[in-house]
Amino acid sequence: MNITTETSVAVINHRRFRSGTSREEVLVASCVHGMDPTTRWHSGGNARELVIDEFLRLWAAHGAAGLIVYVSDLVVRDLLREQAAAFPGLIVRDVVSGGKLTDTWNACRDAFEEERMARLPEVPGKQMPLVIATDASRGRGRLTGLGMATSTGMVHAAITRTDTVLAGEFAAVSAALDKYGSRKPVIDILTDSQKVWARLNSRDVLGGYMRSPEEARCAQRLHDLRATGVTVRIHWVRGHNGNLLNEFADRAAVTARRTAQWSLDHEDIVTRLRGELRAELASAPALVPGAESRDYRAAA
Protein backbone atom coordinates (compact mmCIF):
# COMPACT_ATOMS: atom_id res chain seq x y z
CA MET A 1 0.00 0.00 0.00
CA ASN A 2 1.22 3.52 -0.81
CA ILE A 3 0.83 5.79 2.18
CA THR A 4 -0.50 9.19 1.14
CA THR A 5 -0.44 12.44 3.02
CA GLU A 6 -4.13 11.92 3.77
CA THR A 7 -3.50 8.71 5.68
CA SER A 8 -4.19 9.43 9.35
CA VAL A 9 -1.80 8.38 12.09
CA ALA A 10 -3.21 7.41 15.48
CA VAL A 11 -2.31 5.74 18.77
CA ILE A 12 -4.35 4.22 21.58
CA ASN A 13 -3.13 3.62 25.12
CA HIS A 14 -4.97 2.14 28.10
CA ARG A 15 -4.46 0.77 31.59
CA ARG A 16 -6.58 -0.77 34.32
CA PHE A 17 -6.55 0.79 37.79
CA ARG A 18 -8.01 -0.40 41.05
CA SER A 19 -9.19 2.22 43.53
CA GLY A 20 -9.13 1.93 47.29
CA THR A 21 -12.62 0.43 47.23
CA SER A 22 -11.37 -2.34 44.89
CA ARG A 23 -13.48 -0.97 42.05
CA GLU A 24 -11.68 -1.35 38.73
CA GLU A 25 -11.48 1.58 36.37
CA VAL A 26 -10.00 1.75 32.90
CA LEU A 27 -8.37 4.83 31.44
CA VAL A 28 -8.29 4.93 27.63
CA ALA A 29 -6.39 7.65 25.79
CA SER A 30 -6.13 8.16 22.04
CA CYS A 31 -4.69 10.71 19.68
CA VAL A 32 -4.72 11.38 15.96
CA HIS A 33 -1.73 13.26 14.59
CA GLY A 34 -2.39 16.98 14.46
CA MET A 35 -5.34 16.80 16.86
CA ASP A 36 -5.77 17.09 20.61
CA PRO A 37 -5.68 13.78 22.54
CA THR A 38 -8.80 12.42 24.21
CA THR A 39 -8.96 10.61 27.55
CA ARG A 40 -11.90 8.66 28.95
CA TRP A 41 -12.40 6.86 32.25
CA HIS A 42 -14.60 3.75 32.28
CA SER A 43 -15.94 2.07 35.40
CA GLY A 44 -15.55 -1.65 34.96
CA GLY A 45 -16.06 -3.34 31.63
CA ASN A 46 -13.67 -5.40 29.56
CA ALA A 47 -10.56 -3.28 28.99
CA ARG A 48 -9.76 -4.70 25.57
CA GLU A 49 -13.31 -4.25 24.37
CA LEU A 50 -13.05 -0.61 25.43
CA VAL A 51 -9.85 -0.25 23.39
CA ILE A 52 -11.55 -1.85 20.37
CA ASP A 53 -14.49 0.53 20.77
CA GLU A 54 -12.02 3.43 20.77
CA PHE A 55 -10.39 2.09 17.60
CA LEU A 56 -13.78 1.82 15.91
CA ARG A 57 -14.51 5.42 16.87
CA LEU A 58 -11.21 6.58 15.37
CA TRP A 59 -11.72 4.50 12.24
CA ALA A 60 -15.19 5.94 11.67
CA ALA A 61 -13.87 9.48 11.99
CA HIS A 62 -10.45 9.22 10.35
CA GLY A 63 -10.20 5.96 8.37
CA ALA A 64 -11.55 7.09 5.01
CA ALA A 65 -8.05 7.15 3.47
CA GLY A 66 -6.63 4.41 5.64
CA LEU A 67 -5.15 4.56 9.12
CA ILE A 68 -1.73 3.89 10.59
CA VAL A 69 -2.26 2.89 14.20
CA TYR A 70 -0.21 1.82 17.18
CA VAL A 71 -2.13 0.21 20.05
CA SER A 72 -0.27 -0.46 23.30
CA ASP A 73 -2.05 -3.79 23.80
CA LEU A 74 -0.46 -6.66 21.83
CA VAL A 75 -3.62 -8.78 21.83
CA VAL A 76 -5.65 -5.97 20.30
CA ARG A 77 -2.96 -5.36 17.68
CA ASP A 78 -3.09 -9.02 16.64
CA LEU A 79 -6.88 -8.95 16.57
CA LEU A 80 -6.88 -5.89 14.32
CA ARG A 81 -4.50 -7.62 11.93
CA GLU A 82 -6.76 -10.67 11.82
CA GLN A 83 -9.69 -8.43 10.90
CA ALA A 84 -7.74 -6.20 8.50
CA ALA A 85 -9.98 -7.14 5.57
CA ALA A 86 -12.80 -5.25 7.27
CA PHE A 87 -10.67 -2.08 7.41
CA PRO A 88 -9.19 -1.29 3.96
CA GLY A 89 -5.99 0.69 4.28
CA LEU A 90 -5.36 -0.19 7.93
CA ILE A 91 -1.69 -0.55 8.96
CA VAL A 92 -1.02 -1.77 12.49
CA ARG A 93 2.40 -0.92 13.87
CA ASP A 94 4.21 -2.97 16.52
CA VAL A 95 6.66 -0.22 17.44
CA VAL A 96 6.51 3.54 17.61
CA SER A 97 8.82 4.95 14.94
CA GLY A 98 8.87 7.82 12.51
CA GLY A 99 8.17 11.47 13.19
CA LYS A 100 4.39 11.52 12.99
CA LEU A 101 3.80 8.35 14.99
CA THR A 102 6.35 9.36 17.63
CA ASP A 103 4.83 12.82 18.05
CA THR A 104 1.35 11.31 18.27
CA TRP A 105 2.45 8.73 20.85
CA ASN A 106 4.14 11.42 22.96
CA ALA A 107 1.00 13.57 22.93
CA CYS A 108 -1.19 10.58 23.83
CA ARG A 109 1.14 9.42 26.60
CA ASP A 110 1.36 12.92 28.09
CA ALA A 111 -2.42 13.30 28.14
CA PHE A 112 -2.77 9.82 29.67
CA GLU A 113 -0.29 10.54 32.47
CA GLU A 114 -1.75 13.95 33.16
CA GLU A 115 -5.25 12.49 33.52
CA ARG A 116 -3.98 9.60 35.64
CA MET A 117 -2.16 11.89 38.05
CA ALA A 118 -5.17 14.17 38.33
CA ARG A 119 -7.46 11.31 39.36
CA LEU A 120 -5.10 8.85 41.01
CA PRO A 121 -2.09 10.70 42.44
CA GLU A 122 0.82 8.53 43.44
CA VAL A 123 0.94 9.98 46.96
CA PRO A 124 -2.67 10.56 48.12
CA GLY A 125 -3.07 13.60 50.33
CA LYS A 126 0.39 14.92 49.50
CA GLN A 127 -0.07 16.30 46.03
CA MET A 128 2.17 19.14 44.99
CA PRO A 129 0.25 22.19 43.79
CA LEU A 130 -0.02 22.53 40.04
CA VAL A 131 1.75 25.70 38.88
CA ILE A 132 0.56 27.32 35.64
CA ALA A 133 1.99 30.43 34.02
CA THR A 134 -0.28 32.26 31.56
CA ASP A 135 0.40 35.00 29.05
CA ALA A 136 -1.10 36.80 26.07
CA SER A 137 0.35 38.31 22.90
CA ARG A 138 -1.76 40.75 20.88
CA GLY A 139 -0.78 42.00 17.46
CA ARG A 140 -2.53 44.13 14.90
CA GLY A 141 -6.27 43.95 14.92
CA ARG A 142 -7.89 41.88 17.64
CA LEU A 143 -5.93 38.67 17.04
CA THR A 144 -4.52 37.51 20.38
CA GLY A 145 -2.33 34.52 21.16
CA LEU A 146 -2.80 32.78 24.49
CA GLY A 147 -0.11 30.68 26.14
CA MET A 148 0.23 28.56 29.24
CA ALA A 149 3.01 26.43 30.68
CA THR A 150 2.67 24.06 33.64
CA SER A 151 4.88 22.51 36.27
CA THR A 152 4.05 19.11 34.75
CA GLY A 153 5.81 20.09 31.53
CA MET A 154 2.76 20.89 29.42
CA VAL A 155 2.68 23.87 27.05
CA HIS A 156 -0.53 25.02 25.36
CA ALA A 157 -1.22 27.70 22.76
CA ALA A 158 -4.51 29.05 21.47
CA ILE A 159 -5.93 31.93 19.48
CA THR A 160 -8.74 34.30 20.38
CA ARG A 161 -9.75 37.87 19.60
CA THR A 162 -9.72 40.60 22.23
CA ASP A 163 -9.98 44.37 22.25
CA THR A 164 -6.92 44.84 24.52
CA VAL A 165 -3.91 42.84 25.62
CA LEU A 166 -5.26 43.01 29.20
CA ALA A 167 -8.41 41.24 28.05
CA GLY A 168 -6.12 38.64 26.52
CA GLU A 169 -4.31 38.18 29.84
CA PHE A 170 -7.65 37.47 31.54
CA ALA A 171 -8.60 35.11 28.70
CA ALA A 172 -5.35 33.19 29.22
CA VAL A 173 -6.07 32.72 32.94
CA SER A 174 -9.61 31.61 32.09
CA ALA A 175 -8.25 29.06 29.63
CA ALA A 176 -5.96 27.65 32.34
CA LEU A 177 -8.81 27.43 34.86
CA ASP A 178 -11.08 25.78 32.29
CA LYS A 179 -8.47 23.17 31.40
CA TYR A 180 -7.07 22.37 34.84
CA GLY A 181 -9.53 23.71 37.41
CA SER A 182 -11.25 20.38 38.04
CA ARG A 183 -8.05 18.29 37.99
CA LYS A 184 -6.13 19.53 41.03
CA PRO A 185 -7.19 20.64 44.53
CA VAL A 186 -4.50 23.35 44.66
CA ILE A 187 -3.43 25.51 41.71
CA ASP A 188 -0.94 28.36 41.57
CA ILE A 189 -1.40 30.73 38.62
CA LEU A 190 1.50 32.97 37.58
CA THR A 191 0.68 36.11 35.59
CA ASP A 192 2.90 38.99 34.57
CA SER A 193 -0.06 41.41 34.58
CA GLN A 194 -0.37 43.38 37.82
CA LYS A 195 -3.94 44.34 36.89
CA VAL A 196 -4.90 40.67 36.57
CA TRP A 197 -3.18 39.97 39.89
CA ALA A 198 -5.04 42.82 41.62
CA ARG A 199 -8.47 41.92 40.26
CA LEU A 200 -8.24 38.21 41.01
CA ASN A 201 -6.90 38.83 44.52
CA SER A 202 -9.54 41.42 45.43
CA ARG A 203 -11.79 40.62 48.37
CA ASP A 204 -14.88 40.77 46.18
CA VAL A 205 -13.64 39.25 42.96
CA LEU A 206 -17.03 39.72 41.28
CA GLY A 207 -17.54 43.31 42.45
CA GLY A 208 -16.63 46.59 40.85
CA TYR A 209 -16.17 47.67 37.27
CA MET A 210 -15.19 45.02 34.72
CA ARG A 211 -13.12 46.35 31.85
CA SER A 212 -13.95 43.56 29.41
CA PRO A 213 -16.10 40.45 28.99
CA GLU A 214 -12.90 38.41 29.40
CA GLU A 215 -12.26 39.95 32.82
CA ALA A 216 -15.83 39.26 33.94
CA ARG A 217 -15.70 35.66 32.72
CA CYS A 218 -12.35 35.02 34.38
CA ALA A 219 -13.52 36.46 37.69
CA GLN A 220 -16.68 34.34 37.57
CA ARG A 221 -14.73 31.18 36.72
CA LEU A 222 -12.35 31.77 39.60
CA HIS A 223 -15.22 32.43 42.00
CA ASP A 224 -17.05 29.27 40.93
CA LEU A 225 -13.95 27.09 41.28
CA ARG A 226 -13.18 28.38 44.74
CA ALA A 227 -16.80 27.76 45.73
CA THR A 228 -16.30 24.07 44.94
CA GLY A 229 -13.33 23.88 47.33
CA VAL A 230 -10.49 24.24 44.81
CA THR A 231 -7.67 26.43 46.12
CA VAL A 232 -6.55 28.82 43.40
CA ARG A 233 -3.77 31.27 44.19
CA ILE A 234 -2.89 34.08 41.78
CA HIS A 235 0.69 35.37 41.84
CA TRP A 236 2.41 38.14 39.88
CA VAL A 237 5.86 37.65 38.37
CA ARG A 238 7.78 40.16 36.33
CA GLY A 239 7.70 39.22 32.67
CA HIS A 240 10.90 38.40 30.77
CA ASN A 241 12.79 38.16 34.02
CA GLY A 242 13.85 34.52 34.17
CA ASN A 243 10.81 32.72 35.58
CA LEU A 244 10.86 29.45 33.66
CA LEU A 245 7.13 28.95 33.26
CA ASN A 246 6.49 32.59 32.44
CA GLU A 247 9.08 32.46 29.67
CA PHE A 248 7.50 29.39 28.09
CA ALA A 249 3.97 30.80 28.42
CA ASP A 250 5.18 33.94 26.63
CA ARG A 251 6.79 31.91 23.85
CA ALA A 252 3.59 29.86 23.42
CA ALA A 253 1.43 33.00 23.22
CA VAL A 254 3.73 34.62 20.66
CA THR A 255 3.85 31.39 18.66
CA ALA A 256 0.06 31.15 18.58
CA ARG A 257 -0.32 34.74 17.37
CA ARG A 258 2.41 34.66 14.74
CA THR A 259 1.42 31.32 13.24
CA ALA A 260 -2.20 32.49 13.05
CA GLN A 261 -1.11 35.67 11.28
CA TRP A 262 0.86 33.60 8.80
CA SER A 263 -1.83 30.88 8.50
CA LEU A 264 0.52 28.21 9.84
CA ASP A 265 -0.01 25.31 12.24
CA HIS A 266 1.56 25.94 15.65
CA GLU A 267 1.37 22.38 17.01
CA ASP A 268 4.86 21.28 15.91
CA ILE A 269 6.38 24.32 17.60
CA VAL A 270 4.36 23.72 20.77
CA THR A 271 5.53 20.10 20.81
CA ARG A 272 9.14 21.30 20.71
CA LEU A 273 8.44 23.79 23.48
CA ARG A 274 7.12 20.97 25.66
CA GLY A 275 10.30 19.01 25.14
CA GLU A 276 12.45 22.03 26.02
CA LEU A 277 10.38 22.80 29.12
CA ARG A 278 10.60 19.25 30.46
CA ALA A 279 14.36 19.25 30.00
CA GLU A 280 14.68 22.51 31.93
CA LEU A 281 12.24 21.55 34.69
CA ALA A 282 14.66 18.84 35.84
CA SER A 283 17.02 21.52 37.18
CA ALA A 284 14.64 24.45 37.61
CA PRO A 285 14.62 26.59 40.77
CA ALA A 286 11.40 27.14 42.72
CA LEU A 287 8.62 27.95 40.29
CA VAL A 288 6.70 29.90 42.94
CA PRO A 289 9.10 32.08 44.96
CA GLY A 290 8.88 31.75 48.71
CA ALA A 291 8.86 35.46 49.57
CA GLU A 292 7.64 38.62 47.89
CA SER A 293 10.14 40.77 46.05
CA ARG A 294 10.23 43.50 43.44
CA ASP A 295 9.84 40.76 40.83
CA TYR A 296 7.17 38.67 42.56
CA ARG A 297 3.94 39.16 44.47
CA ALA A 298 2.27 36.30 46.26
CA ALA A 299 -1.45 35.71 46.33
CA ALA A 300 -3.12 38.11 48.74
Sequence and secondary structure as in RCSB ss.txt:
>XXXX:A:sequence
MNITTETSVAVINHRRFRSGTSREEVLVASCVHGMDPTTRWHSGGNARELVIDEFLRLWAAHGAAGLIVYVSDLV
VRDLLREQAAAFPGLIVRDVVSGGKLTDTWNACRDAFEEERMARLPEVPGKQMPLVIATDASRGRGRLTGLGMAT
STGMVHAAITRTDTVLAGEFAAVSAALDKYGSRKPVIDILTDSQKVWARLNSRDVLGGYMRSPEEARCAQRLHDL
RATGVTVRIHWVRGHNGNLLNEFADRAAVTARRTAQWSLDHEDIVTRLRGELRAELASAPALVPGAESRDYRAAA
>XXXX:A:secstr
    TT EEEEEEEEEEE TTS EEEEEEEEETTS  EEEEEESS HHHHHHHHHHHHHHHH TT EEEEES HH
HHHHHHHTGGGSTTEEEESS  SHHHHHHHHHHHHHHHHHHHHHS SSTT    EEEEEEEEE STTEEEEEEEE
TTS EEEEEEE SSHHHHHHHHHHHHHHHHTTT SEEEEEES HHHHHHHTSSSTT S  SSHHHHHHHHHHHHH
HHTT EEEEEEE TTSS HHHHHHHHHHHHHHHHHHTT   HHHHHHHHHHHHHHHTT   SS SS BTTEE   
